Amino acid sequence: MSELSAPLPASAASAASTGSETPTAGRRRARVALHGLEVLLALFYGVASALPKLIAHPSAAESFDKLGWGDTGMYAIGVLELAGAVALLIPVLRSVAAVSLGALMVGAFIVTIVALDGQNAATPLILLVPLGLIAWVRRDSVRDLARLVRRTP
């Protein structure tokens, strides 16, 4: 019998006949969806959030001037967001990046409520949800990162 006409294993045949997916297929889909979310967040933080700050777009500059942080604060936050965006794409740094960007979002929420009259305060809170998911699911990468830092095989 050829590979193409070989009978399916009993578990695969029953899954195919009932329309349910195998656990492996479900895990693969979840892994692909999580990676897609990481790429989407990296694009958001790199392009939509960090870039306006790093090119001193008037909308970003106005907010930081209103806070009294000026250009230095704007560039510093932009660099942190860009670093987080890049780190979201590096497997060993994904969890740390998600936690770090989450901390930045908590700070953004507090500053928005206290100094900017709550305008757009929901955005940092909404972003905490996918960042928390990434940090939780990728938490094992912290052990790999620690091993790399200690340089133990």
C-alpha positions in Angstrom: 0.0 0.0 0.0 1.3 3.5 -0.7 1.5 6.2 1.9 -1.4 8.1 0.3 -3.8 5.2 0.5 -2.7 3.8 3.9 -5.5 3.6 6.4 -5.7 6.2 9.1 -5.0 5.2 12.7 -8.2 4.6 14.7 -7.9 7.9 16.7 -7.3 10.0 13.6 -10.1 8.2 11.7 -12.6 8.8 14.5 -11.5 12.4 14.8 -11.9 12.9 11.0 -15.3 11.2 11.0 -16.7 13.3 13.9 -15.2 16.6 12.6 -13.2 17.3 15.8 -9.5 18.1 15.6 -6.7 16.2 17.1 -5.0 17.7 20.2 -1.8 18.2 18.1 -3.7 20.3 15.5 -5.4 22.3 18.2 -2.0 23.1 19.8 -0.5 24.0 16.5 -3.4 26.4 15.8 -3.0 28.0 19.2 0.8 28.4 18.7 0.3 30.0 15.3 -2.4 32.3 16.7 -0.2 33.3 19.6 2.7 34.0 17.3 0.4 36.1 15.1 -0.6 38.1 18.2 3.1 38.7 19.1 3.8 39.9 15.6 0.7 42.1 15.6 1.7 43.7 19.0 5.3 44.1 17.8 4.0 46.0 14.7 1.7 48.1 16.9 4.4 49.1 19.4 7.1 49.6 16.8 5.1 51.5 14.1 2.0 53.0 15.7 3.4 53.8 19.2 7.2 54.1 19.1 7.7 55.7 15.6 5.6 58.8 16.3 7.6 59.4 19.4 11.0 58.8 17.8 10.3 61.1 14.8 8.8 63.7 17.2 5.4 63.7 15.5 3.4 66.8 16.7 0.7 64.6 18.3 3.3 62.8 20.5 5.3 65.9 21.2 2.2 67.8 22.4 1.3 65.1 24.9 4.8 65.0 26.4 5.0 68.8 26.5 1.7 68.8 28.4 3.2 66.4 30.9 6.3 68.5 31.2 8.6 65.6 30.1 9.6 67.3 26.8 11.6 65.6 24.1 13.8 63.5 26.5 10.8 61.8 28.0 9.2 61.3 24.6 12.4 59.7 23.1 13.0 57.5 26.2 9.4 56.1 26.0 9.8 55.6 22.3 13.0 53.7 22.7 11.5 51.5 25.4 8.5 50.7 23.2 10.7 50.0 20.2 12.9 47.7 22.3 9.8 45.9 23.6 8.5 45.5 20.0 11.8 43.9 18.8 12.0 41.7 21.9 8.5 40.4 21.3 9.9 38.8 18.1 12.9 37.1 19.8 11.7 33.7 21.2 13.8 33.8 24.4 12.7 37.4 25.2 9.0 37.2 24.5 7.8 36.8 28.1 10.2 39.4 29.5 9.1 41.8 26.7 5.4 41.2 27.4 5.9 41.9 31.2 8.0 45.0 30.5 5.5 46.4 28.0 2.8 45.6 30.5 4.6 47.6 33.1 4.9 50.4 30.6 1.2 50.2 30.0 0.4 50.4 33.7 2.5 53.5 33.9 0.7 54.9 30.8 -2.7 54.3 32.3 -1.7 56.0 35.6 -0.2 59.0 33.7 -3.3 59.2 31.5 -5.7 59.3 34.4 -3.7 61.7 36.6 -2.2 64.1 34.1 -4.2 63.8 30.9 -7.8 63.8 32.3 -8.3 60.2 31.3 -8.4 60.7 27.6 -7.7 57.4 25.9 -7.1 55.7 29.3 -8.7 52.4 28.0 -6.0 51.8 25.4 -3.3 50.7 27.9 -5.7 48.6 29.8 -6.8 46.8 26.6 -3.2 46.1 25.7 -2.6 44.5 29.1 -4.8 41.6 28.2 -2.8 40.2 25.2 0.5 41.1 26.9 -0.5 39.2 30.0 -1.5 36.2 27.8 1.9 36.2 26.0 3.7 36.6 29.3 1.8 33.6 30.8 2.1 31.3 27.9 5.7 32.1 27.2 6.8 32.0 30.9 9.1 29.0 30.3 11.3 31.1 28.1 12.4 33.0 31.3 14.2 29.8 32.4 15.9 29.6 29.0 16.9 33.3 29.3 18.4 32.7 32.7 20.3 29.7 31.4 21.7 32.0 28.6 22.6 34.7 31.0 24.4 32.3 33.3 25.9 30.5 30.3 25.4 27.1 31.7 24.7 24.3 29.2 
